[in-house]
Amino acid sequence: MRQRICQLLAFCLLACSLISSPARAAGYTQTRYPIVLVHGLFGFDNIGPVDYFYGIASALRSGGAQVYITQVSAANSTEVRGEQLLTQVRQILAATGASKVNLIGHSHGGPTSRYVASVRPDLVASVTSIGGVNKGSRVADVLIGAVPDVTYGVANAVSGFISFLSGNPTLPQNARAAATSLSTAGTLAFNQRHPQGVPVSACGEGDYQVNGVYYFSWSGARPYTNLLDVSDPVLALTALAFNGAKNDGLVSSCSSHLGRVIRDDYALNHLDEVNQMVGISNLFETNPVTLFRQQANRLQGMGL
């Protein structure tokens, strides 16, 4: 009997090893166009062994995707960052021979990607906004009204240091312009110039496709997710600015909406959405890396 049980267990293990999970299958993330990742405020591509999109690029590449991580000003206006991104998109297209890219932007990287899609839709196949500040952030509104001018100087110094550490010391930094761009009023003005994919209603979906570009979004809605994550208490504090509205600690769920809303209530906070803090996130929610892989597969299925 014992021998039969052992044989049965061995057979089951062998069967499991032969059955390939679709999420891990070769080619699962192989999109037609390169995937370009765009960081948010105070962001970077990588600093030493620490990636802004922690473990995400390698996971996408393992499934066949061409992935590029861009570096724009850590703090500056959406338009300035957008022009920097556009230059890098052109370089990526020249290097790969591709005709378009799939932009995936986090936080301020969302509207930064939208800018490129607005001014050069011929170069963009899709824009995916993750925790994107698409209708402003109450946190930015509060900070603009509360922080003294000297704070912007400190923020510029921090932004410059971040860019220096990530190998791009010449990128211009303007924390005041960044705060204005991320505020409700600043985002409203930006959306009037670049409305593609932005919902007309307060918390609905936007157009799924505009000028040949497909728009998607998703976000988290739980500021505090893991006792081991030192950033969670900070995000729990900033979440108070939203007066009880669903948010990820820095952006309300409704503000994150763009185009097709995949979900706006993952049990993730703003940093979890890109697997930051070396991958410490909610153990009881879908892993952020998996969400990126699923989006790449979604794009693949649409021929993008």
C-alpha positions as CSV (number, residue, x, y, z in Angstrom):
1,M,0.0,0.0,0.0
2,R,2.8,2.4,0.9
3,Q,4.6,1.7,-2.3
4,R,1.4,2.4,-4.3
5,I,0.9,5.7,-2.5
6,C,4.5,6.7,-3.3
7,Q,4.0,5.7,-7.0
8,L,0.8,7.8,-7.1
9,L,2.5,10.8,-5.6
10,A,5.4,10.5,-8.1
11,F,2.9,10.2,-11.0
12,C,1.1,13.4,-9.8
13,L,4.3,15.3,-9.5
14,L,5.4,14.3,-13.0
15,A,2.0,15.2,-14.4
16,C,2.2,18.6,-12.7
17,S,5.7,19.2,-14.1
18,L,4.4,18.4,-17.6
19,I,1.4,20.7,-17.5
20,S,2.5,24.2,-18.3
21,S,0.6,27.0,-16.7
22,P,-0.7,29.5,-19.3
23,A,0.8,32.4,-17.3
24,R,4.2,30.8,-17.6
25,A,4.0,29.5,-21.1
26,A,6.6,30.5,-23.6
27,G,5.4,33.5,-25.6
28,Y,2.7,34.5,-23.0
29,T,3.9,38.1,-22.9
30,Q,5.3,38.4,-26.5
31,T,3.6,41.5,-27.8
32,R,3.8,42.7,-31.4
33,Y,5.2,46.0,-30.3
34,P,7.9,46.7,-27.7
35,I,6.7,47.4,-24.1
36,V,8.0,50.7,-22.7
37,L,7.8,51.2,-18.9
38,V,7.5,54.8,-17.6
39,H,8.1,55.7,-14.0
40,G,6.3,58.2,-11.8
41,L,7.2,61.1,-9.5
42,F,10.7,60.7,-7.9
43,G,11.1,57.6,-10.0
44,F,14.0,56.1,-11.8
45,D,14.9,53.1,-14.0
46,N,17.2,51.4,-11.6
47,I,19.6,52.4,-8.8
48,G,22.1,49.6,-8.4
49,P,20.2,46.4,-7.8
50,V,16.9,48.2,-7.1
51,D,14.5,48.6,-9.9
52,Y,11.5,51.0,-9.9
53,F,9.5,48.3,-11.7
54,Y,10.9,45.6,-9.4
55,G,11.2,42.2,-11.1
56,I,8.7,43.3,-13.8
57,A,10.9,43.8,-16.8
58,S,12.6,40.4,-16.4
59,A,9.2,38.7,-15.9
60,L,7.9,40.2,-19.1
61,R,11.0,39.3,-21.0
62,S,10.9,35.7,-19.8
63,G,7.6,35.4,-21.7
64,G,9.0,36.8,-24.9
65,A,8.3,40.6,-24.6
66,Q,10.8,43.3,-25.7
67,V,10.9,45.6,-22.8
68,Y,12.5,49.0,-22.4
69,I,12.7,51.0,-19.1
70,T,12.8,54.8,-19.7
71,Q,14.2,57.5,-17.5
72,V,12.6,61.0,-17.5
73,S,12.9,63.8,-14.9
74,A,12.1,62.5,-11.4
75,A,10.2,65.7,-10.8
76,N,8.9,68.0,-13.6
77,S,5.8,69.0,-15.5
78,T,3.9,66.4,-17.5
79,E,4.8,68.1,-20.8
80,V,8.5,68.2,-20.0
81,R,8.5,64.6,-19.0
82,G,6.4,63.8,-22.1
83,E,8.9,65.4,-24.5
84,Q,11.7,63.4,-22.8
85,L,9.7,60.2,-23.2
86,L,8.9,61.0,-26.8
87,T,12.7,61.3,-27.6
88,Q,13.3,57.9,-26.0
89,V,10.4,56.3,-27.9
90,R,11.9,57.5,-31.2
91,Q,15.2,56.0,-30.1
92,I,13.6,52.7,-29.2
93,L,11.8,52.5,-32.6
94,A,15.0,53.3,-34.4
95,A,16.8,50.6,-32.5
96,T,14.2,47.9,-32.9
97,G,12.7,48.7,-36.3
98,A,9.2,48.6,-34.7
99,S,6.6,51.1,-35.9
100,K,4.9,51.6,-32.5
101,V,5.3,50.9,-28.8
102,N,3.1,49.9,-25.9
103,L,3.5,52.5,-23.2
104,I,2.9,51.4,-19.6
105,G,3.1,54.3,-17.1
106,H,2.8,54.3,-13.3
107,S,1.5,57.3,-11.3
108,H,2.8,60.4,-13.1
109,G,4.0,58.1,-15.8
110,G,0.4,57.7,-16.8
111,P,-0.2,61.2,-18.0
112,T,3.4,61.3,-19.3
113,S,2.6,58.4,-21.6
114,R,-0.7,60.0,-22.5
115,Y,1.1,63.1,-23.7
116,V,3.2,61.1,-26.2
117,A,0.1,59.3,-27.4
118,S,-1.7,62.6,-27.9
119,V,1.0,64.4,-29.8
120,R,2.3,61.3,-31.8
121,P,-0.5,58.7,-31.9
122,D,1.2,57.2,-34.9
123,L,4.0,56.0,-32.7
124,V,1.9,54.4,-30.0
125,A,-0.2,51.2,-30.1
126,S,-1.5,51.4,-26.5
127,V,-1.3,53.3,-23.2
128,T,-1.7,51.5,-19.9
129,S,-2.1,53.7,-16.9
130,I,-1.3,52.1,-13.5
131,G,-2.4,54.2,-10.5
132,G,-2.2,57.1,-12.9
133,V,-3.0,60.6,-11.8
134,N,-5.5,61.1,-14.6
135,K,-7.8,63.5,-12.8
136,G,-5.4,64.9,-10.2
137,S,-4.4,63.9,-6.6
138,R,-5.8,65.3,-3.4
139,V,-2.4,64.8,-1.9
140,A,-0.9,67.2,-4.4
141,D,-3.7,69.7,-3.7
142,V,-2.9,69.6,0.0
143,L,0.8,69.9,-0.4
144,I,0.6,72.9,-2.8
145,G,-1.4,74.8,-0.2
146,A,0.7,73.7,2.8
147,V,4.4,73.4,2.0
148,P,6.7,76.4,2.1
149,D,8.8,77.4,-1.0
150,V,11.9,76.0,0.5
151,T,10.4,72.6,0.3
152,Y,10.5,72.7,-3.5
153,G,14.2,73.4,-3.4
154,V,14.7,70.3,-1.2
155,A,12.6,68.3,-3.5
156,N,14.6,69.4,-6.5
157,A,17.8,68.4,-4.8
158,V,16.3,64.9,-4.0
159,S,15.1,64.5,-7.5
160,G,18.5,65.5,-8.9
161,F,20.2,63.0,-6.6
162,I,17.8,60.3,-7.7
163,S,18.6,61.0,-11.4
164,F,22.3,61.1,-10.6
165,L,22.2,57.7,-8.9
166,S,20.3,56.2,-11.9
167,G,22.9,57.6,-14.3
168,N,21.0,60.6,-15.7
169,P,22.4,63.6,-13.8
170,T,21.6,66.2,-16.5
171,L,17.8,65.7,-16.5
172,P,16.1,69.0,-15.4
173,Q,14.2,68.9,-12.1
174,N,11.2,71.2,-11.2
175,A,9.3,70.0,-8.2
176,R,6.9,72.9,-8.2
177,A,5.9,72.2,-11.9
178,A,5.5,68.5,-10.9
179,A,3.1,69.4,-8.1
180,T,1.1,71.7,-10.3
181,S,0.8,69.0,-13.0
182,L,-0.4,66.4,-10.4
183,S,-2.9,68.7,-8.8
184,T,-6.6,68.6,-9.6
185,A,-6.5,72.0,-11.4
186,G,-3.3,71.2,-13.2
187,T,-4.5,67.9,-14.4
188,L,-7.8,69.4,-15.6
189,A,-5.9,71.9,-17.7
190,F,-3.7,69.1,-19.1
191,N,-6.8,67.0,-19.9
192,Q,-8.3,69.8,-21.9
193,R,-5.3,69.8,-24.1
194,H,-4.9,66.0,-24.1
195,P,-8.3,64.4,-23.5
196,Q,-7.8,61.0,-25.1
197,G,-9.1,58.1,-23.0
198,V,-10.1,60.3,-20.0
199,P,-13.6,59.5,-18.7
200,V,-16.2,62.2,-19.2
201,S,-18.1,61.1,-16.1
202,A,-16.7,61.4,-12.6
203,C,-15.9,57.7,-12.1
204,G,-16.6,56.0,-15.4
205,E,-14.6,54.6,-18.3
206,G,-13.1,56.6,-21.1
207,D,-12.9,55.8,-24.8
208,Y,-11.2,52.5,-25.3
209,Q,-9.6,53.6,-28.6
210,V,-8.7,57.1,-29.9
211,N,-6.7,57.9,-33.0
212,G,-5.7,54.3,-33.3
213,V,-4.3,54.1,-29.7
214,Y,-5.9,51.7,-27.1
215,Y,-6.2,52.9,-23.5
216,F,-6.3,50.8,-20.3
217,S,-6.0,51.4,-16.6
218,W,-5.9,49.6,-13.3
219,S,-5.1,50.6,-9.7
220,G,-5.0,49.5,-6.1
221,A,-7.3,50.7,-3.3
222,R,-5.7,49.7,0.0
223,P,-3.0,52.0,1.4
224,Y,-1.8,49.6,4.1
225,T,-1.1,46.1,2.9
226,N,1.9,44.6,4.7
227,L,3.3,45.0,8.2
228,L,6.8,44.5,6.8
229,D,6.6,47.4,4.3
230,V,8.0,50.6,5.9
231,S,6.2,52.8,3.3
232,D,2.8,51.6,4.3
233,P,2.4,53.9,7.3
234,V,3.2,56.9,5.2
235,L,0.7,55.9,2.6
236,A,-1.9,55.3,5.3
237,L,-1.3,58.9,6.4
238,T,-1.6,60.4,2.9
239,A,-4.7,58.4,2.3
240,L,-6.5,60.7,4.8
241,A,-6.5,63.5,2.2
242,F,-9.2,61.6,0.3
243,N,-11.8,61.8,3.0
244,G,-12.8,58.2,2.9
245,A,-12.9,57.9,-0.9
246,K,-11.4,54.7,-2.3
247,N,-7.6,55.2,-3.0
248,D,-4.2,53.6,-3.0
249,G,-2.6,56.1,-0.7
250,L,-1.7,58.7,-3.3
251,V,-4.4,58.5,-6.0
252,S,-8.1,58.0,-5.8
253,S,-9.6,55.0,-7.6
254,C,-11.8,57.3,-9.7
255,S,-8.9,59.5,-10.7
256,S,-6.9,56.5,-11.9
257,H,-9.5,55.6,-14.5
258,L,-8.4,55.8,-18.2
259,G,-10.0,54.1,-21.2
260,R,-10.9,50.5,-20.3
261,V,-10.7,50.1,-16.6
262,I,-9.5,46.6,-15.8
263,R,-9.9,47.0,-12.0
264,D,-9.6,49.9,-9.6
265,D,-9.8,48.0,-6.3
266,Y,-6.9,45.6,-6.1
267,A,-5.7,45.2,-2.5
268,L,-2.5,47.0,-3.3
269,N,-1.2,50.5,-2.5
270,H,0.5,53.0,-4.8
271,L,4.0,51.4,-4.5
272,D,2.7,47.8,-4.5
273,E,1.3,48.5,-8.0
274,V,4.8,48.3,-9.4
275,N,6.1,45.8,-6.9
276,Q,8.3,48.3,-5.2
277,M,10.0,47.9,-1.8
278,V,11.7,44.8,-3.2
279,G,8.4,43.0,-3.8
280,I,6.8,43.3,-0.4
281,S,3.1,43.6,-1.1
282,N,-0.2,42.0,0.0
283,L,0.2,38.3,0.3
284,F,-3.5,37.8,-0.3
285,E,-3.8,39.7,-3.6
286,T,-2.7,38.9,-7.1
287,N,1.1,39.5,-7.4
288,P,1.8,42.8,-9.2
289,V,4.2,41.0,-11.5
290,T,1.3,38.8,-12.6
291,L,-0.8,41.8,-13.4
292,F,1.8,43.1,-15.8
293,R,2.1,39.7,-17.4
294,Q,-1.6,39.5,-17.8
295,Q,-1.7,43.0,-19.4
296,A,1.1,42.0,-21.9
297,N,-0.9,38.9,-22.8
298,R,-4.1,41.0,-23.2
299,L,-2.2,43.3,-25.6
300,Q,-0.9,40.2,-27.4
301,G,-4.4,38.9,-27.9
302,M,-5.4,42.2,-29.5
303,G,-2.5,42.1,-31.9
304,L,-0.6,44.8,-30.2
